[in-house]
């Protein structure tokens, strides 16, 4: 079993599964798990990466379980607030 650390978070390999690409060829994906970043949450976050080059996968940016993920509207609202705050600080 593999372990991988990214941004202070430890990801553990919990399994592997076959994957069929659009061109019909097959490969294997690594399934990783890490604890949700929300305080007090004991749920895990799962991501899947290719076996080759998993270190550079953007999937490891996931931080929250399904219950604590922000909706697209919440993400947009936070982005707008950050832009407004940056402009006000200038």
HUBEL-V434856 format. One record per residue. N is the residue number from 1. RES is the residue in one small letter. SS is DSSP state (H for helix, E for strand, C for the rest). PSI is psi in whole degrees, 0 to 359 (* if undefined). BURIAL is b if it has 24 or more other ideal C-beta (glycine too) atoms within 12 Angstrom, else e. Layout:
n:res:ss:psi:burial
N:RES:SS:PSI:BURIAL
N:RES:SS:PSI:BURIAL
//
This chain:
n:res:ss:psi:burial
1:x:C:138:e
2:x:C:153:e
3:x:E:152:e
4:x:E:133:e
5:x:E:131:e
6:x:E:127:e
7:x:C:41:e
8:x:C:7:e
9:x:E:134:e
10:x:E:120:e
11:x:E:136:b
12:x:E:135:e
13:x:E:126:b
14:x:E:357:e
15:x:E:180:e
16:x:E:150:e
17:x:E:149:e
18:x:E:153:e
19:x:E:136:e
20:x:E:120:e
21:x:C:167:e
22:x:C:329:e
23:x:C:0:e
24:x:C:348:e
25:x:C:156:e
26:x:E:153:e
27:x:E:187:e
28:x:E:139:e
29:x:E:146:b
30:x:E:133:b
31:x:E:124:b
32:x:E:154:b
33:x:E:148:b
34:x:E:156:b
35:x:E:147:b
36:x:C:142:e
37:x:C:352:e
38:x:C:135:e
39:x:C:132:e
40:x:C:355:e
41:x:C:133:e
42:x:C:4:e
43:x:C:162:e
44:x:E:159:b
45:x:E:133:b
46:x:E:138:b
47:x:E:160:b
48:x:E:138:b
49:x:E:159:b
50:x:E:158:e
51:x:C:326:e
52:x:C:128:e
53:x:C:25:e
54:x:H:336:b
55:x:H:330:e
56:x:H:8:e
57:x:C:137:e
58:x:H:348:e
59:x:H:331:b
60:x:H:358:b
61:x:H:348:e
62:x:C:134:b
63:x:C:336:b
64:x:C:149:b
65:x:C:173:e
66:x:H:323:e
67:x:H:336:e
68:x:H:4:e
69:x:C:144:e
70:x:C:146:e
71:x:C:162:e
72:x:H:324:e
73:x:H:320:e
74:x:H:319:e
75:x:H:315:e
76:x:H:317:e
77:x:H:317:e
78:x:H:322:e
79:x:H:313:e
80:x:H:319:e
81:x:H:321:e
82:x:H:319:e
83:x:H:316:e
84:x:H:317:e
85:x:H:320:e
86:x:H:317:e
87:x:H:322:e
88:x:H:331:e
89:x:H:345:e
90:x:C:*:e
//
